Protein backbone atom coordinates (compact mmCIF):
# COMPACT_ATOMS: atom_id res chain seq x y z
CA UNK A 1 0.00 0.00 0.00
CA UNK A 2 3.04 2.24 -0.25
CA UNK A 3 1.52 4.00 -3.26
CA UNK A 4 -1.04 5.80 -1.05
CA UNK A 5 1.62 7.33 1.20
CA UNK A 6 1.56 11.13 1.13
CA UNK A 7 3.82 13.73 2.67
CA UNK A 8 4.37 17.48 2.69
CA UNK A 9 6.09 19.98 4.96
CA UNK A 10 3.29 20.07 7.54
CA UNK A 11 1.93 16.53 7.33
CA UNK A 12 2.44 12.92 6.33
CA UNK A 13 -0.07 10.15 5.63
CA UNK A 14 1.02 6.53 5.95
CA UNK A 15 -0.70 3.14 5.70
CA UNK A 16 -0.33 1.04 8.85
CA UNK A 17 0.37 -2.51 7.75
CA UNK A 18 0.97 -3.85 11.28
CA UNK A 19 -2.26 -2.34 12.64
CA UNK A 20 -4.22 -3.55 9.62
CA UNK A 21 -3.05 -7.10 10.19
CA UNK A 22 -3.57 -6.97 13.95
CA UNK A 23 -7.08 -5.48 13.94
CA UNK A 24 -8.24 -7.12 10.72
CA UNK A 25 -9.29 -3.82 9.14
CA UNK A 26 -7.50 -1.38 6.84
CA UNK A 27 -5.68 1.21 8.98
CA UNK A 28 -3.84 4.44 8.21
CA UNK A 29 -2.26 7.29 10.13
CA UNK A 30 -2.05 11.05 9.61
CA UNK A 31 0.71 12.99 11.37
CA UNK A 32 0.17 16.75 11.42
CA UNK A 33 3.32 18.76 12.16
CA UNK A 34 1.83 22.21 11.56
CA UNK A 35 -1.37 23.93 10.40
CA UNK A 36 -2.57 22.62 7.04
CA UNK A 37 -4.40 24.69 4.42
CA UNK A 38 -7.63 23.78 2.64
CA UNK A 39 -5.91 22.08 -0.30
CA UNK A 40 -3.84 19.97 2.10
CA UNK A 41 -6.93 19.13 4.12
CA UNK A 42 -8.59 17.83 0.96
CA UNK A 43 -5.55 15.72 0.13
CA UNK A 44 -5.53 14.29 3.65
CA UNK A 45 -9.23 13.44 3.48
CA UNK A 46 -8.72 11.73 0.11
CA UNK A 47 -6.10 9.56 1.81
CA UNK A 48 -8.37 8.78 4.74
CA UNK A 49 -11.18 7.55 2.53
CA UNK A 50 -9.00 4.60 1.49
CA UNK A 51 -9.11 3.15 5.01
CA UNK A 52 -11.68 1.89 7.48
CA UNK A 53 -9.83 3.31 10.49
CA UNK A 54 -7.40 6.25 10.64
CA UNK A 55 -5.43 7.63 13.57
CA UNK A 56 -4.76 11.38 13.47
CA UNK A 57 -1.87 12.79 15.50
CA UNK A 58 -1.97 16.57 15.83
CA UNK A 59 1.65 16.90 16.94
CA UNK A 60 2.13 19.77 19.42
CA UNK A 61 -1.62 20.31 19.44
CA UNK A 62 -2.02 23.08 16.85
CA UNK A 63 -5.37 24.79 17.42
CA UNK A 64 -6.02 25.30 13.71
CA UNK A 65 -5.82 21.56 13.13
CA UNK A 66 -8.02 20.74 16.12
CA UNK A 67 -10.70 23.01 14.67
CA UNK A 68 -10.97 21.41 11.25
CA UNK A 69 -10.47 17.86 12.54
CA UNK A 70 -13.36 18.44 14.93
CA UNK A 71 -15.59 19.26 11.97
CA UNK A 72 -14.85 15.95 10.26
CA UNK A 73 -17.59 13.35 10.37
CA UNK A 74 -16.96 10.27 12.56
CA UNK A 75 -13.82 11.78 14.13
CA UNK A 76 -13.38 11.95 17.91
CA UNK A 77 -10.64 12.73 20.41
CA UNK A 78 -9.20 9.44 21.69
CA UNK A 79 -6.14 10.56 23.66
CA UNK A 80 -3.83 13.38 24.69
CA UNK A 81 -0.24 12.20 24.42
CA UNK A 82 2.41 13.91 26.56
CA UNK A 83 6.11 13.75 25.72
CA UNK A 84 8.89 14.15 28.29
CA UNK A 85 12.66 14.38 27.93
CA UNK A 86 15.72 14.22 30.15
CA UNK A 87 19.08 15.64 29.02
CA UNK A 88 22.56 15.57 30.52
CA UNK A 89 22.13 12.10 31.96
CA UNK A 90 23.53 11.77 35.46
CA UNK A 91 22.15 8.32 36.30
CA UNK A 92 20.42 8.50 39.67
CA UNK A 93 22.24 6.47 42.28
CA UNK A 94 19.36 6.28 44.76
CA UNK A 95 19.65 3.05 46.70
CA UNK A 96 16.18 1.67 46.07
CA UNK A 97 17.26 -1.91 45.45
CA UNK A 98 17.41 -4.48 48.24
CA UNK A 99 20.29 -6.94 48.31
CA UNK A 100 18.13 -9.55 46.59
CA UNK A 101 17.03 -7.18 43.80
CA UNK A 102 18.77 -6.63 40.47
CA UNK A 103 18.07 -4.90 37.16
CA UNK A 104 19.49 -6.60 34.07
CA UNK A 105 19.69 -5.03 30.60
CA UNK A 106 19.22 -7.35 27.63
CA UNK A 107 19.70 -6.81 23.92
CA UNK A 108 17.90 -9.38 21.73
CA UNK A 109 15.99 -10.54 24.82
CA UNK A 110 14.72 -14.07 24.30
CA UNK A 111 11.32 -13.45 25.90
CA UNK A 112 9.43 -14.35 29.05
CA UNK A 113 5.78 -15.15 29.75
CA UNK A 114 5.72 -13.04 32.93
CA UNK A 115 6.74 -10.01 30.89
CA UNK A 116 3.88 -10.69 28.50
CA UNK A 117 1.39 -11.07 31.36
CA UNK A 118 2.45 -7.68 32.72
CA UNK A 119 2.19 -6.12 29.25
CA UNK A 120 -1.39 -7.32 28.99
CA UNK A 121 -2.42 -5.96 32.40
CA UNK A 122 -0.39 -2.78 32.87
CA UNK A 123 -1.47 -0.43 30.09
CA UNK A 124 -5.05 0.59 30.75
CA UNK A 125 -4.87 4.22 29.67
CA UNK A 126 -4.14 3.88 25.98
CA UNK A 127 -6.27 5.29 23.16
CA UNK A 128 -7.14 1.74 22.16
CA UNK A 129 -9.14 1.32 25.38
CA UNK A 130 -10.79 4.70 24.81
CA UNK A 131 -12.26 3.63 21.47
CA UNK A 132 -15.48 1.64 21.95
CA UNK A 133 -15.40 0.49 18.33
CA UNK A 134 -12.16 -1.47 18.70
CA UNK A 135 -12.52 -5.05 20.00
CA UNK A 136 -11.77 -5.01 23.74
CA UNK A 137 -9.78 -8.25 23.65
CA UNK A 138 -7.49 -6.91 20.91
CA UNK A 139 -7.08 -3.58 22.72
CA UNK A 140 -6.11 -5.43 25.89
CA UNK A 141 -3.52 -7.60 24.15
CA UNK A 142 -1.91 -5.00 21.87
CA UNK A 143 0.99 -4.25 24.24
CA UNK A 144 1.50 -7.96 24.79
CA UNK A 145 1.91 -8.34 21.03
CA UNK A 146 4.15 -5.25 20.96
CA UNK A 147 6.44 -6.94 23.48
CA UNK A 148 6.33 -10.28 21.67
CA UNK A 149 7.53 -8.65 18.47
CA UNK A 150 10.37 -6.90 20.34
CA UNK A 151 11.77 -10.22 21.60
CA UNK A 152 14.97 -11.27 19.89
CA UNK A 153 15.42 -7.99 18.00
CA UNK A 154 18.83 -6.38 17.91
CA UNK A 155 17.35 -2.87 17.88
CA UNK A 156 15.25 -3.45 21.03
CA UNK A 157 16.44 -3.48 24.64
CA UNK A 158 14.76 -4.78 27.79
CA UNK A 159 15.56 -3.74 31.36
CA UNK A 160 14.21 -6.52 33.61
CA UNK A 161 13.77 -5.96 37.34
CA UNK A 162 14.28 -9.13 39.38
CA UNK A 163 13.03 -9.28 42.95
CA UNK A 164 14.91 -12.36 43.98
CA UNK A 165 14.14 -14.84 41.22
CA UNK A 166 10.84 -13.22 40.27
CA UNK A 167 10.37 -10.63 37.53
CA UNK A 168 8.71 -7.58 39.08
CA UNK A 169 8.89 -5.11 36.19
CA UNK A 170 10.35 -4.31 32.81
CA UNK A 171 11.22 -1.47 30.46
CA UNK A 172 11.33 -1.78 26.68
CA UNK A 173 13.49 0.87 25.01
CA UNK A 174 15.35 1.63 21.78
CA UNK A 175 18.38 3.72 20.83
CA UNK A 176 18.52 6.56 18.33
CA UNK A 177 22.23 6.66 17.60
CA UNK A 178 22.01 9.58 15.18
CA UNK A 179 20.15 11.83 17.62
CA UNK A 180 22.06 10.59 20.67
CA UNK A 181 19.06 9.66 22.81
CA UNK A 182 17.08 6.59 23.86
CA UNK A 183 13.29 6.26 23.82
CA UNK A 184 11.31 4.29 26.36
CA UNK A 185 8.54 2.41 24.58
CA UNK A 186 6.91 0.55 27.47
CA UNK A 187 7.37 0.45 31.24
CA UNK A 188 5.41 -1.85 33.53
CA UNK A 189 5.52 -3.01 37.14
CA UNK A 190 3.65 -6.04 38.46
CA UNK A 191 0.63 -5.01 40.56
CA UNK A 192 1.85 -6.64 43.77
CA UNK A 193 5.20 -4.81 43.64
CA UNK A 194 3.95 -1.30 42.91
CA UNK A 195 4.79 1.53 45.30
CA UNK A 196 8.26 0.14 46.05
CA UNK A 197 10.34 2.40 43.79
CA UNK A 198 10.77 -0.24 41.08
CA UNK A 199 9.86 2.11 38.22
CA UNK A 200 12.45 4.63 39.41
CA UNK A 201 15.07 1.92 39.79
CA UNK A 202 14.48 0.69 36.24
CA UNK A 203 14.75 4.23 34.87
CA UNK A 204 18.05 4.65 36.72
CA UNK A 205 19.35 1.38 35.30
CA UNK A 206 18.41 2.39 31.75
CA UNK A 207 20.01 5.79 32.25
CA UNK A 208 23.27 4.32 33.53
CA UNK A 209 23.33 1.89 30.62
CA UNK A 210 22.79 4.44 27.86
CA UNK A 211 25.06 7.05 29.51
CA UNK A 212 27.81 4.43 29.47
CA UNK A 213 27.24 4.10 25.71
CA UNK A 214 27.64 7.84 25.20
CA UNK A 215 23.97 8.80 24.89
CA UNK A 216 22.98 12.18 26.30
CA UNK A 217 19.19 12.08 26.39
CA UNK A 218 16.19 9.95 27.29
CA UNK A 219 12.63 10.39 25.98
CA UNK A 220 9.31 8.92 27.02
CA UNK A 221 5.63 9.54 26.31
CA UNK A 222 2.42 8.74 28.15
CA UNK A 223 -1.28 9.55 28.22
CA UNK A 224 -2.69 12.61 29.97
CA UNK A 225 -4.87 10.34 32.11
CA UNK A 226 -1.97 8.22 33.36
CA UNK A 227 -1.25 10.23 36.50
CA UNK A 228 1.01 7.58 38.03
CA UNK A 229 3.32 7.58 35.00
CA UNK A 230 3.39 11.39 34.84
CA UNK A 231 4.27 11.55 38.55
CA UNK A 232 7.04 8.98 38.06
CA UNK A 233 8.65 10.85 35.17
CA UNK A 234 8.44 14.31 36.75
CA UNK A 235 9.66 12.95 40.08
CA UNK A 236 12.62 11.34 38.38
CA UNK A 237 13.66 14.58 36.68
CA UNK A 238 12.06 14.46 33.25
CA UNK A 239 10.88 17.75 31.74
CA UNK A 240 7.69 18.36 29.80
CA UNK A 241 8.35 18.72 26.07
CA UNK A 242 5.00 18.90 24.26
CA UNK A 243 1.58 17.31 23.97
CA UNK A 244 -0.37 16.05 20.97
CA UNK A 245 -4.07 15.46 20.44
CA UNK A 246 -4.85 12.02 19.03
CA UNK A 247 -8.05 11.47 17.07
CA UNK A 248 -9.70 8.38 15.65
CA UNK A 249 -11.59 8.46 12.37
CA UNK A 250 -13.91 5.62 11.35
CA UNK A 251 -15.07 5.25 7.78
CA UNK A 252 -16.82 1.91 8.31
CA UNK A 253 -20.26 1.77 9.84
CA UNK A 254 -20.21 1.07 13.57
CA UNK A 255 -22.93 -0.48 15.69
Beta strands, then each sheet from edge to edge (+ up, - down):
strand 1: 6-7
strand 2: 11-15
strand 3: 27-32
strand 4: 53-58
strand 5: 75-87
strand 6: 101-107
strand 7: 157-163
strand 8: 166-176
strand 9: 181-189
strand 10: 217-223
strand 11: 239-250
sheet 1: 1+ 2- 3+ 4+ 11- 5+ 10- 9- 8+ 7- 6+
end
